[in-house]
Amino acid sequence: MRGRTPQAGATDGQPEGPSGPELARAVLDAALSRRQAAARTRRTSGGGGGNDGGSGRRLRGYSGPGPDPRDPQPLGAVLNRLVKARGWQQPAAEATVFGAWERVVGAEVAQHSRPVKLENGELTVEARSTAWATQLRLLAGSLLKQIAQEVGHNVVRKLHIHGPAAPSWQKGPRRVRGRGPRDTYG
């Protein structure tokens, strides 16, 4: 500490150590050294969320002829960083199954089927006809491989394939038991 003289025997009732302006200077020096130590650890650890590539300090002036973190970034790269930072990889992969069904399984299969539901790694697919449902059941293994290549492993672990749904006479939340509509088409 600057300007401090050791007091050999404090016999007149005063505490040993700095007081007044010396105490203020000691507190300021300690705070300054803590701030500089924190800045050194931030610089060496590379942590920081700034726009300079992570060093924690803001770049000033114009960027040079080479690549610079301040340069405009492609939207896809920014979105990929955002998805990774927020932990949205799994929901994004699940959305790809529905959004890019034709690319995932191929044009011919996509023309005759559509994904209906994806829950707990089990994808429900509805085929256009019962014949296509049978064909898709035979191709289930290769479809799972194609889906895994396109969107990632363990997104879809099992396929449930069914044919087209038959029309239902059940309308509304309540239904009366019985034989259904009989004489209304007469």
Secondary structure, 3 states (H helix, E strand, C coil): CCCCCCCCCCCCCCCCCCCCHHHHHHHHHHHHHHHHHHHHHHHHHCCCCCCCCCCCCCCCCCCCCCCCCCCCCCHHHHHHHHHHHHCCHHHHHHHHHHHCHHHHHCHHHHHCEEEEEEECCEEEEEECCHHHHHHHHHCHHHHHHHHHHHHCCCCCCEEEEECCCCCCCCCCCCCCCCCCCCHHHC
